[in-house]
């Protein structure tokens, strides 16, 4: 009887982990889809007369206010976050806010497809960040990163137009800061729900990008400038952020970042259909290689729970024993 109960418990654990992994992969792919739409909407908005600073300020602040309104009205318990976790979200939001500014400044100089190609190197930075935090990548993850790196080279090598050097540097800087914020948020997600982490991270991002607009830009879009692309960008920002942190919580930041490379395929396709940007056969070979790297995720999924040590450069992001009240409707690791 005891052996049967033990077997049932093991089967239950395996089933739950399998469901969590499937949910995490679905969330990460959903995030990749929405993020793939972002540069297309952003590039279109810039071409229609919105400055890069205005685009990033509008999409971030509106998305943050929308999420804050939803949480306040329907899930007020998710406003709670442990104190060190809030600091982690603020730090991640500040870094990603600066990265977003660099990203959209680069997008003002680069085609959407070329910009996203360069941005897709961020999993390499993510792997370095997790390694420094005591979470070295698996051998298969390294192989997948190598395949993804070759894919990016092929995709970039086939570019048919001159690439703005400053735009390249700005885009790589944005990719680096985006990558750095993922390990920080993953540490917070050990003890807080994805909605809470998303909310406070986006508020911190808004605290960077909105003042940056008023300090460095202040350009008012033409009265006849269509707002459709900006509103579309706001919506995909809102949805992609929620899906991103749901994915990070269930399968970890490294796997979410690798699956997030799928956004590149979305961007390339829509850039061709909507913006008229074309790819060479070299770039299509790179796209196929990137797809192979994505499909290997089922063999390489690692639990984000496997490392919770107090060591590493992010070891300070953890709640004290008494910092999470027992009456909070969501529990740690929820």
SELUM-467993 format. One record per residue: z, x, y of N, C-alpha, C in turn; residue in three letters. Coordinates in steps of 0.02 Angstrom, whole numbers, padded with zeros to 5 digits, always signed. Example, Ala and Ser with C-alpha at 12.3 -4.5 7.8 and 13.67 -1.06 7.14 Angstrom:
2
+00390+00660-00284+00390+00615-00225+00390+00660-00165ala+00354+00642-00112+00357+00684-00053+00394+00645+00002ser
***
This chain:
334
+00000+00041-00060+00000+00000+00000+00000+00044+00063unk+00042+00095+00063+00045+00140+00121-00021+00176+00131unk-00052+00196+00073-00117+00231+00079-00170+00185+00107unk-00169+00121+00087-00217+00072+00113-00208+00062+00188unk-00145+00056+00209-00131+00048+00280-00153+00108+00320unk-00143+00168+00292-00164+00229+00326-00240+00231+00334unk-00275+00211+00280-00348+00210+00283-00373+00160+00334unk-00341+00102+00337-00361+00051+00386-00349+00076+00457unk-00294+00112+00466-00279+00139+00533-00331+00191+00553unk-00351+00234+00505-00402+00285+00519-00469+00253+00536unk-00487+00201+00497-00550+00166+00509-00550+00133+00578unk-00492+00105+00596-00486+00073+00662-00494+00123+00718unk-00463+00182+00709-00468+00234+00761-00541+00257+00768unk-00574+00267+00711-00644+00289+00713-00688+00237+00746unk-00675+00173+00730-00714+00118+00760-00705+00115+00835unk-00641+00121+00857-00627+00119+00929-00660+00177+00965unk-00656+00237+00935-00687+00295+00967-00763+00287+00970unk-00791+00258+00916-00864+00246+00916-00884+00198+00971unk-00845+00145+00980-00860+00097+01033-00853+00128+01102unk-00801+00169+01110-00792+00203+01174-00850+00250+01189unk-00873+00286+01137-00929+00332+01148-00992+00293+01166unk-01004+00237+01131-01063+00197+01146-01060+00169+01217unk-00999+00145+01236-00991+00119+01303-01000+00173+01355unk-00975+00233+01340-00983+00289+01386-01055+00309+01395unk-01093+00312+01340-01164+00330+01344-01202+00278+01383unk-01186+00214+01371-01220+00160+01408-01205+00165+01482unk-01142+00178+01499-01123+00184+01570-01158+00244+01602unk-01161+00301+01566-01192+00361+01594-01267+00350+01605unk-01300+00316+01557-01371+00302+01564-01384+00252+01620unk-01339+00204+01628-01345+00157+01683-01338+00192+01750unk-01290+00239+01753-01282+00278+01814-01344+00319+01829unk-01373+00348+01776-01434+00387+01785-01491+00344+01811unk-01496+00283+01786-01549+00237+01809-01541+00223+01884unk-01479+00205+01904-01468+00188+01975-01475+00250+02019unk-01450+00307+01996-01457+00369+02035-01530+00390+02041unk-01570+00373+01990-01641+00389+01994-01677+00349+02048unk-01650+00289+02063-01679+00248+02116-01660+00274+02185unk-01602+00308+02190-01575+00328+02255-01622+00372+02296unk-01650+00427+02268-01694+00468+02311-01758+00432+02332unk-01781+00385+02292-01841+00348+02310-01826+00302+02369unk-01771+00264+02364-01751+00222+02420-01735+00264+02481unk-01700+00320+02471-01681+00363+02527-01741+00393+02562unk-01788+00419+02523-01849+00448+02551-01889+00395+02589unk-01893+00335+02561-01930+00281+02594-01897+00262+02660unk-01831+00259+02661-01795+00242+02723-01807+00295+02776unk-01807+00359+02756-01819+00413+02804-01890+00409+02832unk-01938+00395+02789-02008+00389+02810-02017+00330+02858unk-01974+00279+02852-01979+00219+02894-01941+00225+02959unk-01909+00283+02971-01879+00294+03036-01804+00306+03038unk-01770+00302+02981-01698+00315+02979-01687+00391+02972unk-01640+00418+03009-01624+00488+03003-01584+00500+02938unk-01586+00561+02910-01546+00574+02849-01472+00560+02859unk-01444+00577+02918-01373+00563+02931-01360+00488+02931unk-01405+00449+02961-01396+00377+02963-01400+00347+02893unk-01446+00371+02852-01454+00345+02784-01391+00356+02744unk-01364+00417+02744-01306+00432+02703-01244+00397+02729unk-01238+00390+02796-01179+00356+02824-01180+00281+02808unk-01238+00250+02815-01243+00178+02802-01233+00162+02728unk-01266+00199+02684-01261+00181+02613-01191+00194+02585unk-01157+00247+02608-01091+00262+02581-01038+00215+02608unk-01038+00204+02674-00986+00162+02704-00992+00089+02683unk-01053+00063+02680-01062-00007+02659-01042-00016+02587unk-01061+00031+02544-01043+00026+02473-00967+00030+02464unk-00934+00074+02502-00861+00080+02497-00826+00016+02521unk-00850-00013+02576-00820-00074+02601-00831-00132+02553unk-00889-00134+02521-00903-00186+02472-00856-00182+02413unk-00846-00122+02387-00801-00112+02331-00728-00127+02350unk-00708-00106+02410-00640-00119+02434-00628-00194+02439unk-00677-00231+02464-00670-00304+02470-00663-00337+02402unk-00704-00315+02353-00702-00345+02286-00635-00331+02253unk-00611-00268+02257-00547-00250+02225-00489-00287+02258unk-00490-00292+02325-00436-00325+02361-00432-00400+02344unk-00490-00431+02337-00492-00503+02324-00478-00522+02251unk-00503-00480+02205-00502-00501+02135-00459-00456+02089unk-00447-00394+02107-00410-00348+02063-00365-00303+02105unk-00318-00334+02140-00277-00295+02187-00235-00241+02152unk-00220-00251+02088-00180-00201+02052-00216-00134+02048unk-00282-00135+02053-00321-00073+02049-00319-00033+02114unk-00283-00058+02164-00274-00019+02225-00223+00036+02214unk-00181+00029+02162-00130+00080+02150-00161+00142+02118unk-00137+00200+02140-00156+00263+02109-00098+00312+02119unk-00084+00353+02069-00029+00401+02076-00046+00452+02131unk+00005+00479+02162-00003+00517+02224-00050+00577+02216unk-00040+00616+02163-00082+00675+02154-00154+00654+02137unk-00161+00597+02102-00227+00571+02088-00264+00552+02152unk-00228+00524+02200-00258+00508+02265-00283+00571+02299unk-00243+00624+02296-00264+00688+02326-00327+00714+02291unk-00329+00706+02224-00388+00727+02188-00450+00688+02209unk-00443+00622+02217-00500+00581+02239-00522+00600+02309unk-00474+00614+02353-00491+00635+02421-00529+00701+02420unk-00505+00748+02381-00539+00813+02376-00610+00804+02348unk-00616+00765+02294-00682+00753+02265-00728+00717+02314unk-00701+00668+02350-00741+00631+02398-00764+00674+02457unk-00719+00718+02481-00738+00762+02536-00795+00809+02515unk-00788+00838+02455-00840+00883+02430-00906+00846+02420unk-00902+00788+02389-00963+00751+02376-00993+00721+02440unk-00950+00707+02489-00975+00683+02553-01018+00736+02587unk-00993+00798+02589-01033+00853+02617-01096+00864+02576unk-01089+00859+02509-01147+00866+02466-01200+00813+02479unk-01177+00751+02493-01224+00697+02508-01262+00710+02572unk-01228+00738+02622-01261+00754+02684-01316+00807+02672unk-01299+00858+02634-01348+00910+02617-01407+00880+02578unk-01391+00835+02532-01442+00803+02490-01493+00766+02533unk-01469+00723+02579-01515+00682+02618-01549+00723+02674unk-01517+00776+02697-01553+00822+02742-01611+00855+02705unk-01598+00874+02643-01651+00904+02602-01707+00854+02588unk-01687+00791+02577-01736+00739+02562-01781+00725+02621unk-01758+00742+02681-01801+00736+02740-01854+00790+02742unk-01847+00843+02701-01894+00899+02700-01934+00903+02636unk-01912+00868+02584-01944+00874+02519-01967+00806+02494unk-02017+00806+02451-02036+00744+02417-01978+00723+02372unk-01974+00657+02359-01919+00632+02318-01919+00663+02248unk-01978+00670+02218-01982+00697+02150-01963+00771+02149unk-01988+00810+02196-01971+00882+02199-01897+00891+02213unk-01870+00851+02260-01799+00856+02276-01755+00841+02216unk-01773+00789+02178-01734+00772+02120-01740+00824+02064unk-01798+00856+02061-01807+00910+02012-01756+00966+02026unk-01750+00985+02089-01704+01038+02107-01631+01016+02098unk-01618+00953+02113-01550+00927+02108-01527+00925+02035unk-01575+00922+01989-01558+00913+01918-01527+00975+01887unk-01518+01029+01925-01484+01088+01898-01408+01079+01899unk-01382+01023+01925-01310+01016+01932-01271+01020+01866unk-01299+01001+01808-01259+01010+01747-01241+01083+01733unk-01282+01130+01756-01264+01200+01748-01200+01216+01787unk-01195+01190+01848-01135+01200+01888-01076+01163+01857unk-01089+01104+01827-01035+01066+01795-01006+01106+01737unk-01050+01136+01697-01027+01176+01639-00983+01233+01662unk-01001+01266+01717-00960+01320+01743-00892+01294+01766unk-00892+01236+01799-00829+01207+01823-00782+01190+01767unk-00808+01161+01713-00766+01143+01657-00742+01205+01620unk-00784+01256+01616-00763+01318+01584-00704+01349+01621unk-00707+01347+01688-00652+01374+01728-00588+01332+01720unk-00597+01269+01701-00540+01224+01692-00515+01224+01620unk-00536+01274+01581-00512+01279+01512-00548+01235+01463unk-00609+01212+01480-00648+01169+01436-00718+01199+01426unk-00723+01253+01388-00788+01285+01378-00836+01238+01341unk-00900+01239+01359-00949+01195+01326-00960+01215+01254unk-00979+01166+01213-00995+01180+01143-01061+01217+01138unk-01075+01243+01078-01138+01279+01069-01198+01233+01079unk-01192+01171+01054-01248+01125+01062-01258+01107+01136unk-01202+01101+01173-01207+01089+01245-01245+01145+01279unk-01231+01207+01259-01267+01265+01289-01341+01262+01272unk-01358+01243+01210-01428+01236+01191-01461+01181+01233unk-01425+01126+01243-01453+01071+01283-01463+01093+01355unk-01416+01132+01382-01423+01157+01450-01484+01204+01454unk-01494+01244+01402-01552+01289+01401-01617+01250+01401unk-01620+01198+01359-01680+01156+01358-01691+01123+01425unk-01636+01097+01456-01642+01065+01521-01664+01115+01574unk-01640+01177+01569-01660+01228+01618-01735+01244+01612unk-01759+01250+01550-01831+01262+01539-01871+01203+01567unk-01845+01142+01556-01879+01082+01581-01885+01084+01657unk-01831+01104+01690-01832+01106+01764-01883+01158+01788unk-01886+01216+01753-01935+01268+01771-02006+01241+01765unk-02020+01207+01710-02086+01178+01699-02101+01125+01752unk-02051+01084+01767-02062+01032+01817-02075+01061+01886unk-02039+01115+01903-02047+01146+01968-02111+01188+01972unk-02128+01221+01916-02186+01265+01915-02251+01226+01928unk-02251+01163+01908-02312+01124+01915-02321+01092+01983unk-02276+01105+02030-02281+01074+02096-02347+01095+02129unk-02381+01046+02157-02447+01058+02187-02445+01069+02262unk-02385+01062+02293-02379+01070+02365-02327+01124+02380unk-02331+01153+02440-02281+01202+02461-02213+01168+02469unk-02161+01204+02447-02094+01176+02450-02055+01209+02507unk-02025+01168+02549-01987+01192+02607-01926+01232+02583unk-01920+01295+02605-01867+01339+02580-01798+01314+02600unk-01790+01292+02663-01726+01265+02685-01708+01202+02647unk-01758+01161+02634-01746+01101+02594-01721+01118+02525unk-01748+01170+02495-01726+01193+02429-01652+01214+02430unk-01633+01254+02480-01565+01277+02486-01516+01219+02498unk-01536+01172+02540-01494+01114+02553-01484+01073+02489unk-01538+01064+02451-01533+01023+02390-01489+01058+02337unk-01496+01124+02330-01454+01160+02283-01380+01158+02304unk-01368+01161+02369-01300+01155+02393-01271+01087+02378unk-01311+01034+02387-01289+00967+02369-01275+00960+02295unk-01317+00991+02254-01308+00988+02181-01243+01023+02161unk-01228+01080+02193-01167+01117+02177-01105+01076+02193unk-01104+01046+02252-01045+01007+02273-01037+00944+02230unk-01093+00914+02211-01090+00856+02166-01060+00876+02099unk-01080+00934+02074-01055+00958+02010-00981+00973+02013unk-00957+01001+02068-00887+01019+02075-00842+00957+02074unk-00867+00902+02103-00824+00843+02108-00814+00808+02041unk-00858+00818+01992-00852+00784+01928-00790+00806+01889unk-00777+00872+01880-00716+00891+01845-00653+00868+01880unk-00654+00866+01946-00595+00843+01983-00582+00770+01968unk-00634+00729+01970-00626+00658+01956-00608+00645+01883unk-00634+00687+01838-00616+00677+01768-00541+00686+01757unk-00511+00734+01791-00439+00745+01785-00401+00682+01808unk-00424+00651+01863-00391+00591+01888-00401+00533+01839unk-00460+00529+01809-00477+00475+01763-00436+00477+01699unk-00402+00532+01684-00356+00533+01627-00302+00479+01635unk-00282+00465+01697-00225+00421+01709-00241+00361+01753unk-00303+00353+01774-00320+00298+01819-00387+00266+01798unk-00395+00202+01811-00458+00168+01792-00516+00190+01836unk-00576+00181+01809-00637+00204+01843-00646+00169+01911unk-00629+00105+01915-00638+00068+01978-00595+00099+02033unk-00533+00116+02017-00488+00145+02066-00513+00212+02090unk-00534+00254+02044-00559+00321+02061-00622+00315+02104unk-00666+00268+02085-00727+00257+02123-00711+00237+02195unk-00665+00190+02202-00647+00164+02268-00622+00219+02314unk-00573+00257+02293-00543+00307+02337-00589+00367+02348unk-00629+00382+02299-00678+00437+02309-00730+00417+02361unk-00753+00354+02358-00804+00332+02407-00775+00325+02476unk-00712+00304+02481-00680+00301+02547-00676+00371+02577unk-00657+00420+02536-00654+00489+02561-00724+00514+02581unk-00774+00496+02542-00843+00515+02560-00861+00485+02628unk-00843+00422+02638-00859+00389+02702-00824+00424+02760unk-00764+00450+02748-00727+00485+02800-00761+00550+02821unk-00809+00573+02781-00848+00632+02798-00914+00614+02830unk-00951+00569+02798-01020+00557+02818-01026+00515+02882unk-00979+00469+02893-00983+00427+02954-00969+00469+03016unk-00914+00508+03018-00904+00551+03077-00961+00601+03086unk-00989+00627+03031-01044+00674+03036-01104+00643+03071unk-01116+00579+03058-01171+00544+03092-01160+00541+03167unk-01099+00523+03187-01085+00516+03259-01081+00583+03294unk-01062+00635+03259-01055+00701+03290-01122+00737+03295unk-01162+00736+03241-01221+00777+03237-01287+00739+03246unk-01285+00674+03247-01349+00638+03247-01352+00584+03301unk-01322+00527+03289-01321+00469+03335-01389+00438+03345unk-01438+00455+03305-01503+00424+03312-01500+00352+03288unk-01523+00307+03330-01525+00236+03313-01594+00219+03286unk-01598+00190+03226-01664+00172+03199-01701+00124+03244unk-01767+00128+03243-01808+00082+03282-01791+00010+03264unk-01795-00034+03312-01776-00104+03301-01818-00137+03247unk-01879-00114+03237-01923-00144+03188-01921-00107+03120unk-01879-00057+03114-01875-00019+03052-01849-00064+02996unk-01885-00070+02941-01862-00113+02885-01797-00087+02854unk-01750-00132+02842-01686-00113+02814-01684-00120+02738unk-01739-00143+02708-01741-00153+02636-01722-00091+02596unk-01754-00033+02610-01737+00027+02572-01663+00049+02581unk-01635+00040+02641-01566+00059+02653-01519+00014+02613unk-01533-00051+02613-01491-00098+02575-01499-00086+02500unk-01560-00070+02479-01571-00054+02409-01532+00008+02389unk-01533+00059+02433-01496+00120+02421-01421+00107+02417unk-01396+00063+02461-01325+00045+02460-01305+00013+02394unk-01347-00032+02369-01332-00067+02307-01332-00018+02248unk-01381+00026+02244-01384+00072+02187-01327+00124+02192unk-01305+00140+02254-01248+00185+02262-01185+00152+02234unk-01175+00089+02251-01117+00051+02228-01116+00048+02151unk-01172+00030+02121-01175+00022+02049-01173+00089+02012unk-01207+00139+02040-01209+00204+02007-01141+00238+02005unk-01102+00229+02059-01036+00261+02061-00989+00230+02010unk-00990+00165+02004-00948+00132+01954-00968+00155+01884unk-01033+00154+01870-01057+00174+01804-01043+00247+01790unk-01049+00289+01842-01037+00361+01834-00967+00375+01809unk-00917+00347+01843-00848+00362+01825-00826+00327+01761unk-00858+00270+01744-00845+00240+01679-00870+00286+01623unk-00928+00317+01636-00954+00364+01587-00911+00426+01581unk-00889+00453+01637-00847+00513+01637-00782+00499+01600unk-00754+00439+01609-00690+00422+01578-00696+00419+01502unk-00754+00396+01476-00761+00384+01405-00791+00443+01366unk-00837+00479+01396-00869+00534+01359-00863+00601+01394unk-00830+00602+01452-00820+00666+01487-00874+00682+01537unk-00856+00725+01584-00902+00742+01638-00963+00781+01617unk-00955+00825+01566-01011+00866+01545-01066+00824+01513unk-01047+00780+01467-01096+00737+01434-01127+00688+01483unk-01086+00661+01529-01112+00615+01579-01164+00650+01624unk-01150+00713+01641-01196+00751+01683-01262+00763+01647unk-01259+00779+01582-01321+00791+01544-01361+00727+01537unk-01327+00671+01522-01363+00607+01519-01389+00588+01588unk-01353+00609+01640-01375+00594+01708-01441+00625+01726unk-01463+00675+01687-01529+00703+01700-01584+00652+01690unk-01568+00597+01656-01617+00544+01648-01639+00514+01714unk-01597+00522+01766-01616+00497+01832-01680+00531+01857unk-01692+00592+01833-01752+00628+01854-01814+00591+01831unk-01813+00565+01770-01871+00529+01744-01883+00465+01784unk-01829+00431+01803-01835+00370+01844-01866+00387+01912unk-01840+00441+01943-01865+00461+02008-01939+00479+02006unk-01958+00518+01955-02028+00540+01949-02075+00479+01942unk-02055+00432+01900-02097+00374+01888-02104+00331+01951unk-02048+00317+01984-02051+00274+02044-02082+00310+02103unk-02073+00376+02107-02105+00414+02160-02181+00410+02154unk-02205+00409+02092-02277+00402+02080-02301+00331+02098unk-02263+00281+02076-02284+00212+02085-02276+00188+02157unk-02222+00210+02191-02206+00182+02257-02225+00229+02314unk-02216+00294+02304-02229+00342+02357-02294+00381+02348unk-02327+00372+02291-02391+00405+02280-02385+00479+02262unk-02326+00502+02241-02317+00572+02222-02338+00581+02149unk-02376+00634+02135-02404+00645+02068-02376+00709+02036unk-02377+00710+01969-02355+00767+01931-02414+00798+01893unk-02409+00864+01883-02459+00899+01842-02440+00894+01769unk-02483+00919+01725-02467+00916+01654-02408+00962+01637unk-02400+01017+01675-02341+01060+01666-02277+01019+01676unk-02277+00978+01727-02218+00939+01743-02204+00886+01690unk-02257+00858+01662-02248+00809+01609-02219+00841+01546unk-02239+00903+01531-02210+00939+01474-02135+00949+01487unk-02118+00967+01549-02048+00974+01567-02009+00909+01559unk-02041+00854+01578-02008+00789+01571-01994+00773+01497unk-02040+00791+01453-02029+00781+01381-01971+00824+01356unk-01969+00887+01378-01914+00932+01358-01847+00904+01382unk-01847+00877+01442-01785+00848+01469-01763+00789+01427unk-01811+00748+01405-01795+00691+01363-01763+00713+01297unk-01789+00767+01268-01760+00795+01206-01687+00814+01217unk-01673+00846+01274-01605+00865+01290-01559+00804+01295unk-01585+00750+01322-01545+00689+01329-01532+00657+01261unk-01582+00656+01217-01575+00623+01152-01524+00657+01107unk-01510+00721+01119-01463+00758+01078-01390+00740+01093unk-01378+00694+01140-01310+00678+01160-01270+00650+01102unk-01301+00612+01057-01265+00581+01002-01234+00633+00956unk-01264+00692+00953-01237+00745+00911-01187+00790+00947unk-01179+00777+01012-01141+00824+01053-01085+00790+01093unk-01072+00727+01079-01021+00690+01118-00952+00717+01103unk-00916+00737+01155-00849+00763+01149-00802+00718+01188unk-00743+00709+01162-00694+00666+01195-00668+00699+01257unk-00665+00661+01313-00635+00689+01374-00560+00698+01367unk-00530+00672+01312-00458+00677+01302-00438+00745+01272unk-00487+00785+01250-00469+00843+01210-00435+00898+01251unk-00441+00895+01317-00409+00946+01358-00368+00912+01413unk-00303+00916+01408-00260+00889+01461-00206+00940+01478unk-00221+01003+01467-00171+01054+01477-00153+01061+01551unk-00097+01095+01562-00075+01107+01630-00108+01169+01660unk-00149+01202+01620-00182+01262+01644-00250+01244+01675unk-00286+01296+01697-00351+01284+01727-00345+01272+01802unk-00401+01276+01836-00399+01270+01909-00384+01200+01933unk-00386+01150+01887-00370+01081+01905-00307+01056+01871unk-00267+01103+01844-00207+01083+01808-00156+01045+01852unk-00161+01052+01917-00114+01019+01962-00126+00944+01968unk-00185+00920+01946-00201+00849+01952-00174+00812+01891unk-00111+00794+01894-00079+00756+01840-00018+00722+01870unk-00002+00662+01846+00054+00626+01875+00120+00650+01849unk+00173+00652+01890+00240+00664+01864+00259+00609+01816unk+00308+00620+01774+00326+00573+01722+00343+00504+01750unk+00373+00502+01808+00396+00439+01836+00351+00412+01891unk+00290+00440+01898+00248+00423+01955+00208+00359+01944unk+00200+00336+01882+00162+00276+01869+00209+00219+01851unk+00218+00168+01894+00265+00114+01880+00245+00076+01816unk+00296+00050+01782+00283+00015+01719+00253-00054+01730unk+00258-00082+01791+00233-00149+01802+00160-00151+01824unk+00126-00093+01824+00055-00092+01842+00016-00124+01784unk-00027-00174+01798-00063-00209+01745-00107-00164+01703unk-00136-00112+01732-00174-00065+01691-00129-00008+01670unk-00141+00016+01612-00099+00071+01585-00135+00137+01593unk-00098+00193+01590-00131+00258+01590-00182+00263+01533unk-00237+00296+01547-00291+00306+01499-00330+00241+01488unk-00319+00189+01530-00353+00126+01520-00427+00133+01533unk
***
